[in-house]
Amino acid sequence: MADFPWATPKKPLDPRAALILGGKTPAKTIPFLEKSVQRGLFDIIILGGTLGFTFLKALGFETGRSMVASLYLSRCKEILNIAYATGVQVVLPVDHIASMKIEPNVTIKMVRRDEQIPDDMMGLDIGMDTIRLFSRYLKRARFICWHGPLGASEIANFSGGTLEIARSLARSSASVAVCGESLLSSLRKSGYIDRMDHVAENLEDMRDFIEKRMIGYE
C-alpha cells in the first residue's frame, strides 16, 4: 500500500512542513485538508483514523467494518489528484490493528500490509510498519501540525500508534503543533504534551496558528 501511483510527487521533495490528520470527524478534517492541499501549505500529509480509512476505501481497499465517511469518497479522490498535481506527498497506513469491538480486553488481529481487514472486523490502530513509515517521513519535516489520534486511543489496546508517533515527535528537532480534544487527552495522559511546541484546542485555532506562523515559513 505504500507505493500508490499518485504517491510520488512531480517535483523533487524537500519537505519543510508536514500535516498529520486523524480522529473520527472527517466532516471537519476533509475541508481543512482540501484547502491545505490547494494552497500547498504542507509538503507531506499523513492520514490515519477514520480519515485514513476513508481514503483507503476511496482507493478500492477493503476496510471491513472500519469507520468510513462514505459521503466523501469521491472528494478524497479529487484531493489526491490535486496533491499529485501540486507535488504534495500523501501517506496512508499500510498495516493495521483490528478487532470486532472497540472495548478493552478484546481479541485483536494484526493485519499486515499484504492482507485485507476481515469483513467482520474494524481497523482501530496503525500497525508497526505504518509507525515506521510515518516516522520516516516525519523525520524530513522541520514543522509539523497534528490533529486527531491515529487510532481509538481512548482504549489502551489501540493507543500504541498515536503514542509511538508522539514519542518520535517529542525527540524530533522539528517544531510541533498539536490540536484536537482526543489527541490532547492522549498526550496529556502520556506526558508528551509538555514536549510539543504549540497546543491548540481545535482546528479553528490551528488554522489561525497556521495563518500567522506557517504562511511563508522558511
N, C-alpha and C positions, 0 to 999 in steps of 0.2 A: 504493500500500500504506500510505501514511502515515495516511490518514483512515479507519480502521476504524470501524464504527458504535458499538463499545464504547469507542472511544478518548477520547471527551470525557467527563470525569467529571461527576457530577451536582451537585457543589458547585464554586464558584469555586476555581481552583487558585492557591495562594500557597505555592509549594514551599519547604521548608526542607531536606529530606533526599532524596537520590537513591541508588538502588542500581543498579549495573551488574553483570550476571551473564553470563559467557561460559564458555569452556573446553569440555571434552569429557566431563564427568561429570554429566549430568542426574540420575542416581540420587542424587547428593549435593545438587545445587543446587535441584532441584524441591521437596523437603521444606522446605529453608531458605526458598525463595521463597514457598511456600504459607503458612508461618507468618508471614512478614513481611507478606504481604498481609492475612492475617486480623487481625493486630494493628495494622495501619495504621502501621507503622514508617517507611515511605517514601512520599513524595508522588509521586515519579517512579521508574519501574522500566524500565531499558533492558536488552534481551536480545540477545545475539549468540552466536556459536559454535554448537555443537550444540544448545544450549537455544533459541537464536533460530530455527533451522530446525525444531525440533520444534514450536514454537508456530505457525510459518507453515504447517507441514503440517497441524496441527490445524485451522487456519482454511481449509484447502482449497487452498492454494497448491502448485504443482508445484515440488518441490525437487530433481529429478533424482536423482543418487546421493549427495547431501549426507548427512552423518551425522545421523540422526534417531532419537530414543528412542521407538520406536513404541508401547511399552507405556504411555507416559504421555500419549498424545494426548487421551483423554477428560479426564484430570486437568488438562491445560493449559486446556481449555475451561472447566472449573469454576473455575480460578484467575482466568481472565479475567472471568468473571461476578461473582466476589467483588470483583475490582478495580473493576469498573464500579459495583457497588452501594455500595462504600465510598469512591468518588471518587479512586482511585489511577490515575494515568496510566501505561499500559504502552506502551512504544515499541519497535517491531521494525524490523529492517533493511528498506530499500526498494530497494536495489540491491546487487550482489554482484560479486566477482571469482571466476571459476570456472575449473576445469581438469579434465582427465581423471585426473591423478595428483597425489599430494602429494609432490612432489620438486622440487629446484632445476632451473632452466633448462627448464621446460616451457612449452608454449604456453598462454597464459591468454586468457580471454574476459571482457569487461566486460558484465555482464548488467544492463541498465538497468531502471528502475522499471516500465516498461510491457512488459517481457519476462519470460519464464519461464526458469528454468535448464534447459538441454538435458538430455534423458534420459540421455545418456552422460557427463555432467559433474557435478561436485560444487562447491558453493559453499565457498570456502576463505578468504574475507575479505570485509569490508564494502566497499562502493564509496564514491565521493566524496559522492554525495547523502546516504548514510547517515551518513557522518562529519559532514557539515554539520548534519544533522537531530539527531543525538545531541549535538553540541556546543551547538546552540541550546537544547536542553532543559537541559543541564548548567549552562549559564550562569545559570539561575534558582536553582540549589541553593546552599545555604550549607554543607551537609555531604554528602559523597559517600563511599559504600563500594563497592569494586570487587573482584570475584573473577573470575579467569579471563580469558585473552585473547579478542579478538573474532574471531580467525581462527587459521589454522595458523601461529602466529607464529614457530615454530621454523625455518620456511623464509622467507628474506628476501622472496621474491615475495608472501608472504601475511601479512606483518607490518605493512604500512602502516597499516591501520585501527587496530590496537592502539597503534601509536606516535603516530599523529595525535591520538588521544583522550588519550594520556598527555601529549603536548605541550600540549594545551588545558588539562588539569587542572594542569599544572605552572605555567601562567600565571594560574590562577584564584585568586581570593581565598577560595574555599571551603576548608574543612578536608577533607582526603582521606585515607582509609584504604584500603589495598590488601592482598590476600592471594592465596594460591594459588601453587604451585611454578612453573607455566609463566608466569604473569603476572610474578611476581617476577624470573624469569630474564630475561624481555624487558626489564623496567625496569632491571635491573642492567646489561645489555649496552648499553642506550641512555643510561644515566646519569641517567634520570629518577627512579630510586628515591630519590635524595637530596632530591628536591623534594616527596616525599609526606610527610604529617604522621604517619602511623602505619602500621607494617608488621606484619601478622600472617602466620603461616606457613600457616594453613589455615582452613577455615570454622568450626571449633570455636573457634579463637582469636578469629576475627572476631565470632562470636556472643557470646562473653564480653565483648568490647570494646563491642559494641552495648548489651548489658545494662547495662554500667557507665556508658557515656558518652552514649548516644542516647535512652534512655527518659526522657521528659520534657525532651528537648532544646529549648531556646528560642532 
